[in-house]
Amino acid sequence: MPIYEYECTNCGKVIEAWQKFSDPPLTTCEHCKGKLRKLISLSTFHLKGSGWYVTDYAGKKADSCSHRSEKESSKDSTSESKKKKDTES
């Protein structure tokens, strides 16, 4: 069952309610009897196991990017050391 969040327009209190999809939305605040409005919350979604893009492909791409950045940083450091040698002489 999904958890829905409601906010009271009177007192501003946020309420969480476990409801079925078929249940009618809550309309009255339990604390001040004010009107409730349904909030759109962030959902949590976690891909577990193999067979998902995140586990099968995303890791390979991230590794190659980090490998490239290491090469670029080593090139930058060698070019900087060459510049220093040229300016010293």
N, CA, C and O atoms as a GROMACS GRO file, in nm:
protein
  356
    1MET      N    1   0.084  -0.119   0.000
    1MET     CA    2   0.000   0.000   0.000
    1MET      C    3   0.089   0.125   0.000
    1MET      O    4   0.189   0.130   0.072
    2PRO      N    5   0.052   0.222  -0.079
    2PRO     CA    6   0.131   0.345  -0.083
    2PRO      C    7   0.108   0.434   0.039
    2PRO      O    8   0.004   0.428   0.105
    3ILE      N    9   0.207   0.515   0.067
    3ILE     CA   10   0.196   0.614   0.175
    3ILE      C   11   0.172   0.749   0.108
    3ILE      O   12   0.250   0.793   0.024
    4TYR      N   13   0.064   0.814   0.147
    4TYR     CA   14   0.031   0.946   0.094
    4TYR      C   15   0.060   1.051   0.200
    4TYR      O   16   0.044   1.026   0.320
    5GLU      N   17   0.102   1.168   0.155
    5GLU     CA   18   0.126   1.280   0.246
    5GLU      C   19   0.021   1.387   0.220
    5GLU      O   20  -0.012   1.419   0.106
    6TYR      N   21  -0.030   1.441   0.329
    6TYR     CA   22  -0.127   1.549   0.323
    6TYR      C   23  -0.075   1.664   0.408
    6TYR      O   24  -0.008   1.643   0.508
    7GLU      N   25  -0.107   1.787   0.367
    7GLU     CA   26  -0.071   1.905   0.445
    7GLU      C   27  -0.198   1.981   0.480
    7GLU      O   28  -0.284   2.003   0.395
    8CYS      N   29  -0.208   2.022   0.605
    8CYS     CA   30  -0.323   2.099   0.650
    8CYS      C   31  -0.306   2.243   0.605
    8CYS      O   32  -0.200   2.303   0.623
    9THR      N   33  -0.411   2.300   0.546
    9THR     CA   34  -0.405   2.439   0.502
    9THR      C   35  -0.420   2.535   0.619
    9THR      O   36  -0.385   2.652   0.608
   10ASN      N   37  -0.472   2.485   0.732
   10ASN     CA   38  -0.490   2.568   0.853
   10ASN      C   39  -0.362   2.575   0.936
   10ASN      O   40  -0.305   2.682   0.954
   11CYS      N   41  -0.317   2.461   0.987
   11CYS     CA   42  -0.204   2.458   1.081
   11CYS      C   43  -0.072   2.424   1.014
   11CYS      O   44   0.033   2.442   1.076
   12GLY      N   45  -0.072   2.376   0.890
   12GLY     CA   46   0.050   2.346   0.817
   12GLY      C   47   0.113   2.212   0.853
   12GLY      O   48   0.221   2.180   0.803
   13LYS      N   49   0.048   2.134   0.937
   13LYS     CA   50   0.101   2.004   0.979
   13LYS      C   51   0.094   1.906   0.862
   13LYS      O   52  -0.004   1.903   0.787
   14VAL      N   53   0.200   1.827   0.846
   14VAL     CA   54   0.206   1.725   0.740
   14VAL      C   55   0.171   1.590   0.802
   14VAL      O   56   0.225   1.552   0.905
   15ILE      N   57   0.079   1.520   0.737
   15ILE     CA   58   0.030   1.390   0.785
   15ILE      C   59   0.061   1.285   0.680
   15ILE      O   60   0.043   1.308   0.560
   16GLU      N   61   0.108   1.169   0.724
   16GLU     CA   62   0.129   1.055   0.635
   16GLU      C   63   0.020   0.952   0.660
   16GLU      O   64  -0.016   0.925   0.775
   17ALA      N   65  -0.034   0.896   0.552
   17ALA     CA   66  -0.141   0.797   0.566
   17ALA      C   67  -0.117   0.681   0.470
   17ALA      O   68  -0.090   0.701   0.352
   18TRP      N   69  -0.127   0.558   0.524
   18TRP     CA   70  -0.121   0.437   0.441
   18TRP      C   71  -0.261   0.415   0.386
   18TRP      O   72  -0.355   0.391   0.462
   19GLN      N   73  -0.275   0.422   0.254
   19GLN     CA   74  -0.406   0.406   0.192
   19GLN      C   75  -0.396   0.319   0.068
   19GLN      O   76  -0.293   0.315   0.001
   20LYS      N   77  -0.505   0.251   0.039
   20LYS     CA   78  -0.516   0.178  -0.087
   20LYS      C   79  -0.539   0.278  -0.198
   20LYS      O   80  -0.577   0.393  -0.174
   21PHE      N   81  -0.515   0.235  -0.321
   21PHE     CA   82  -0.544   0.321  -0.435
   21PHE      C   83  -0.692   0.354  -0.442
   21PHE      O   84  -0.730   0.463  -0.486
   22SER      N   85  -0.775   0.261  -0.400
   22SER     CA   86  -0.920   0.278  -0.409
   22SER      C   87  -0.978   0.360  -0.294
   22SER      O   88  -1.094   0.401  -0.302
   23ASP      N   89  -0.900   0.386  -0.187
   23ASP     CA   90  -0.951   0.465  -0.074
   23ASP      C   91  -0.969   0.611  -0.115
   23ASP      O   92  -0.890   0.665  -0.192
   24PRO      N   93  -1.074   0.674  -0.063
   24PRO     CA   94  -1.092   0.817  -0.091
   24PRO      C   95  -0.985   0.899  -0.017
   24PRO      O   96  -0.941   0.859   0.091
   25PRO      N   97  -0.943   1.013  -0.074
   25PRO     CA   98  -0.842   1.095  -0.006
   25PRO      C   99  -0.894   1.154   0.124
   25PRO      O  100  -1.013   1.180   0.139
   26LEU      N  101  -0.802   1.176   0.219
   26LEU     CA  102  -0.840   1.239   0.345
   26LEU      C  103  -0.873   1.385   0.320
   26LEU      O  104  -0.814   1.449   0.233
   27THR      N  105  -0.968   1.439   0.396
   27THR     CA  106  -1.010   1.577   0.375
   27THR      C  107  -1.000   1.665   0.499
   27THR      O  108  -0.993   1.787   0.487
   28THR      N  109  -0.998   1.603   0.620
   28THR     CA  110  -1.001   1.680   0.744
   28THR      C  111  -0.878   1.650   0.830
   28THR      O  112  -0.843   1.534   0.850
   29CYS      N  113  -0.814   1.756   0.880
   29CYS     CA  114  -0.697   1.743   0.967
   29CYS      C  115  -0.740   1.686   1.102
   29CYS      O  116  -0.841   1.729   1.159
   30GLU      N  117  -0.663   1.590   1.153
   30GLU     CA  118  -0.694   1.528   1.282
   30GLU      C  119  -0.668   1.624   1.398
   30GLU      O  120  -0.729   1.610   1.504
   31HIS      N  121  -0.580   1.720   1.380
   31HIS     CA  122  -0.538   1.808   1.489
   31HIS      C  123  -0.626   1.932   1.504
   31HIS      O  124  -0.667   1.967   1.614
   32CYS      N  125  -0.655   2.000   1.392
   32CYS     CA  126  -0.729   2.126   1.402
   32CYS      C  127  -0.860   2.126   1.323
   32CYS      O  128  -0.930   2.227   1.320
   33LYS      N  129  -0.892   2.014   1.259
   33LYS     CA  130  -1.014   1.999   1.178
   33LYS      C  131  -1.013   2.088   1.054
   33LYS      O  132  -1.118   2.116   0.997
   34GLY      N  133  -0.893   2.133   1.012
   34GLY     CA  134  -0.880   2.213   0.890
   34GLY      C  135  -0.883   2.126   0.766
   34GLY      O  136  -0.891   2.003   0.775
   35LYS      N  137  -0.877   2.190   0.650
   35LYS     CA  138  -0.884   2.119   0.523
   35LYS      C  139  -0.744   2.067   0.484
   35LYS      O  140  -0.645   2.139   0.499
   36LEU      N  141  -0.738   1.942   0.436
   36LEU     CA  142  -0.613   1.881   0.392
   36LEU      C  143  -0.599   1.887   0.241
   36LEU      O  144  -0.697   1.880   0.167
   37ARG      N  145  -0.474   1.901   0.197
   37ARG     CA  146  -0.446   1.889   0.054
   37ARG      C  147  -0.337   1.786   0.036
   37ARG      O  148  -0.244   1.777   0.116
   38LYS      N  149  -0.349   1.706  -0.070
   38LYS     CA  150  -0.254   1.597  -0.096
   38LYS      C  151  -0.125   1.655  -0.153
   38LYS      O  152  -0.127   1.740  -0.242
   39LEU      N  153  -0.012   1.608  -0.099
   39LEU     CA  154   0.119   1.650  -0.147
   39LEU      C  155   0.174   1.548  -0.245
   39LEU      O  156   0.142   1.429  -0.237
   40ILE      N  157   0.255   1.595  -0.337
   40ILE     CA  158   0.325   1.505  -0.427
   40ILE      C  159   0.465   1.490  -0.371
   40ILE      O  160   0.543   1.586  -0.370
   41SER      N  161   0.497   1.371  -0.325
   41SER     CA  162   0.624   1.345  -0.258
   41SER      C  163   0.721   1.276  -0.352
   41SER      O  164   0.682   1.221  -0.455
   42LEU      N  165   0.849   1.279  -0.314
   42LEU     CA  166   0.950   1.204  -0.388
   42LEU      C  167   0.931   1.056  -0.361
   42LEU      O  168   0.905   1.015  -0.248
   43SER      N  169   0.944   0.979  -0.463
   43SER     CA  170   0.930   0.834  -0.443
   43SER      C  171   1.068   0.772  -0.427
   43SER      O  172   1.168   0.828  -0.471
   44THR      N  173   1.072   0.658  -0.363
   44THR     CA  174   1.196   0.584  -0.352
   44THR      C  175   1.186   0.464  -0.444
   44THR      O  176   1.088   0.389  -0.441
   45PHE      N  177   1.287   0.448  -0.526
   45PHE     CA  178   1.287   0.340  -0.624
   45PHE      C  179   1.429   0.286  -0.630
   45PHE      O  180   1.522   0.359  -0.665
   46HIS      N  181   1.446   0.160  -0.596
   46HIS     CA  182   1.579   0.102  -0.591
   46HIS      C  183   1.582  -0.024  -0.677
   46HIS      O  184   1.502  -0.115  -0.658
   47LEU      N  185   1.674  -0.027  -0.773
   47LEU     CA  186   1.689  -0.143  -0.860
   47LEU      C  187   1.784  -0.241  -0.793
   47LEU      O  188   1.898  -0.207  -0.764
   48LYS      N  189   1.736  -0.362  -0.768
   48LYS     CA  190   1.819  -0.464  -0.703
   48LYS      C  191   1.845  -0.578  -0.800
   48LYS      O  192   1.762  -0.610  -0.885
   49GLY      N  193   1.961  -0.639  -0.786
   49GLY     CA  194   1.994  -0.754  -0.868
   49GLY      C  195   2.055  -0.716  -1.000
   49GLY      O  196   2.076  -0.598  -1.029
   50SER      N  197   2.084  -0.816  -1.082
   50SER     CA  198   2.144  -0.790  -1.212
   50SER      C  199   2.034  -0.778  -1.317
   50SER      O  200   1.917  -0.808  -1.291
   51GLY      N  201   2.073  -0.734  -1.434
   51GLY     CA  202   1.977  -0.720  -1.543
   51GLY      C  203   1.923  -0.580  -1.558
   51GLY      O  204   1.837  -0.555  -1.643
   52TRP      N  205   1.970  -0.487  -1.477
   52TRP     CA  206   1.926  -0.348  -1.487
   52TRP      C  207   2.039  -0.266  -1.546
   52TRP      O  208   2.156  -0.303  -1.536
   53TYR      N  209   2.006  -0.157  -1.606
   53TYR     CA  210   2.104  -0.067  -1.666
   53TYR      C  211   2.207  -0.023  -1.563
   53TYR      O  212   2.326  -0.016  -1.592
   54VAL      N  213   2.161   0.007  -1.444
   54VAL     CA  214   2.249   0.058  -1.339
   54VAL      C  215   2.360  -0.041  -1.305
   54VAL      O  216   2.475  -0.002  -1.287
   55THR      N  217   2.326  -0.170  -1.297
   55THR     CA  218   2.426  -0.269  -1.256
   55THR      C  219   2.508  -0.321  -1.373
   55THR      O  220   2.624  -0.358  -1.355
   56ASP      N  221   2.451  -0.327  -1.492
   56ASP     CA  222   2.520  -0.390  -1.604
   56ASP      C  223   2.602  -0.294  -1.689
   56ASP      O  224   2.706  -0.332  -1.742
   57TYR      N  225   2.557  -0.170  -1.704
   57TYR     CA  226   2.623  -0.079  -1.797
   57TYR      C  227   2.679   0.046  -1.732
   57TYR      O  228   2.784   0.095  -1.772
   58ALA      N  229   2.612   0.099  -1.634
   58ALA     CA  230   2.652   0.227  -1.577
   58ALA      C  231   2.789   0.221  -1.513
   58ALA      O  232   2.865   0.317  -1.522
   59GLY      N  233   2.823   0.112  -1.448
   59GLY     CA  234   2.953   0.100  -1.382
   59GLY      C  235   3.069   0.104  -1.480
   59GLY      O  236   3.173   0.164  -1.451
   60LYS      N  237   3.053   0.041  -1.594
   60LYS     CA  238   3.159   0.038  -1.695
   60LYS      C  239   3.186   0.177  -1.749
   60LYS      O  240   3.301   0.214  -1.771
   61LYS      N  241   3.082   0.253  -1.770
   61LYS     CA  242   3.097   0.387  -1.824
   61LYS      C  243   3.167   0.478  -1.723
   61LYS      O  244   3.254   0.557  -1.761
   62ALA      N  245   3.131   0.466  -1.597
   62ALA     CA  246   3.192   0.549  -1.494
   62ALA      C  247   3.340   0.518  -1.480
   62ALA      O  248   3.420   0.608  -1.459
   63ASP      N  249   3.378   0.390  -1.491
   63ASP     CA  250   3.518   0.352  -1.480
   63ASP      C  251   3.600   0.411  -1.594
   63ASP      O  252   3.710   0.460  -1.572
   64SER      N  253   3.547   0.406  -1.715
   64SER     CA  254   3.622   0.458  -1.829
   64SER      C  255   3.636   0.609  -1.820
   64SER      O  256   3.738   0.663  -1.862
   65CYS      N  257   3.538   0.677  -1.766
   65CYS     CA  258   3.546   0.822  -1.749
   65CYS      C  259   3.653   0.857  -1.647
   65CYS      O  260   3.729   0.951  -1.668
   66SER      N  261   3.659   0.786  -1.538
   66SER     CA  262   3.759   0.815  -1.435
   66SER      C  263   3.898   0.784  -1.489
   66SER      O  264   3.994   0.853  -1.455
   67HIS      N  265   3.909   0.681  -1.571
   67HIS     CA  266   4.038   0.646  -1.629
   67HIS      C  267   4.086   0.757  -1.723
   67HIS      O  268   4.204   0.792  -1.723
   68ARG      N  269   3.995   0.812  -1.800
   68ARG     CA  270   4.029   0.922  -1.891
   68ARG      C  271   4.074   1.044  -1.812
   68ARG      O  272   4.173   1.108  -1.847
   69SER      N  273   4.002   1.077  -1.706
   69SER     CA  274   4.037   1.196  -1.628
   69SER      C  275   4.174   1.180  -1.564
   69SER      O  276   4.246   1.279  -1.548
   70GLU      N  277   4.212   1.058  -1.526
   70GLU     CA  278   4.345   1.035  -1.470
   70GLU      C  279   4.452   1.059  -1.576
   70GLU      O  280   4.557   1.117  -1.548
   71LYS      N  281   4.425   1.014  -1.699
   71LYS     CA  282   4.521   1.036  -1.807
   71LYS      C  283   4.536   1.185  -1.836
   71LYS      O  284   4.647   1.235  -1.853
   72GLU      N  285   4.423   1.256  -1.840
   72GLU     CA  286   4.427   1.399  -1.868
   72GLU      C  287   4.501   1.474  -1.758
   72GLU      O  288   4.578   1.565  -1.787
   73SER      N  289   4.477   1.436  -1.633
   73SER     CA  290   4.545   1.505  -1.523
   73SER      C  291   4.694   1.478  -1.526
   73SER      O  292   4.773   1.567  -1.492
   74SER      N  293   4.736   1.357  -1.566
   74SER     CA  294   4.879   1.328  -1.575
   74SER      C  295   4.941   1.406  -1.690
   74SER      O  296   5.056   1.450  -1.679
   75LYS      N  297   4.869   1.424  -1.801
   75LYS     CA  298   4.918   1.504  -1.912
   75LYS      C  299   4.935   1.649  -1.868
   75LYS      O  300   5.035   1.713  -1.901
   76ASP      N  301   4.838   1.700  -1.793
   76ASP     CA  302   4.844   1.837  -1.745
   76ASP      C  303   4.964   1.857  -1.653
   76ASP      O  304   5.032   1.959  -1.663
   77SER      N  305   4.988   1.763  -1.565
   77SER     CA  306   5.099   1.777  -1.471
   77SER      C  307   5.233   1.770  -1.543
   77SER      O  308   5.326   1.841  -1.505
   78THR      N  309   5.246   1.687  -1.646
   78THR     CA  310   5.372   1.680  -1.720
   78THR      C  311   5.393   1.806  -1.802
   78THR      O  312   5.506   1.852  -1.813
   79SER      N  313   5.289   1.862  -1.859
   79SER     CA  314   5.304   1.985  -1.936
   79SER      C  315   5.338   2.102  -1.845
   79SER      O  316   5.412   2.192  -1.884
   80GLU      N  317   5.284   2.102  -1.723
   80GLU     CA  318   5.317   2.207  -1.627
   80GLU      C  319   5.462   2.197  -1.584
   80GLU      O  320   5.530   2.299  -1.569
   81SER      N  321   5.511   2.076  -1.562
   81SER     CA  322   5.651   2.059  -1.522
   81SER      C  323   5.745   2.101  -1.634
   81SER      O  324   5.852   2.155  -1.608
   82LYS      N  325   5.707   2.077  -1.760
   82LYS     CA  326   5.787   2.121  -1.874
   82LYS      C  327   5.792   2.273  -1.881
   82LYS      O  328   5.896   2.331  -1.909
   83LYS      N  329   5.678   2.337  -1.854
   83LYS     CA  330   5.672   2.483  -1.856
   83LYS      C  331   5.763   2.541  -1.749
   83LYS      O  332   5.833   2.640  -1.773
   84LYS      N  333   5.763   2.480  -1.631
   84LYS     CA  334   5.847   2.528  -1.521
   84LYS      C  335   5.995   2.515  -1.558
   84LYS      O  336   6.074   2.605  -1.530
   85LYS      N  337   6.033   2.404  -1.621
   85LYS     CA  338   6.172   2.384  -1.661
   85LYS      C  339   6.213   2.488  -1.765
   85LYS      O  340   6.325   2.539  -1.760
   86ASP      N  341   6.123   2.519  -1.859
   86ASP     CA  342   6.153   2.617  -1.964
   86ASP      C  343   6.171   2.756  -1.905
   86ASP      O  344   6.260   2.830  -1.948
   87THR      N  345   6.089   2.793  -1.808
   87THR     CA  346   6.097   2.926  -1.748
   87THR      C  347   6.217   2.938  -1.656
   87THR      O  348   6.269   3.049  -1.639
   88GLU      N  349   6.264   2.830  -1.596
   88GLU     CA  350   6.378   2.833  -1.506
   88GLU      C  351   6.509   2.851  -1.582
   88GLU      O  352   6.602   2.914  -1.531
   89SER      N  353   6.518   2.798  -1.703
   89SER     CA  354   6.643   2.806  -1.778
   89SER      C  355   6.656   2.929  -1.863
   89SER      O  356   6.756   2.948  -1.930
   0.00000   0.00000   0.00000
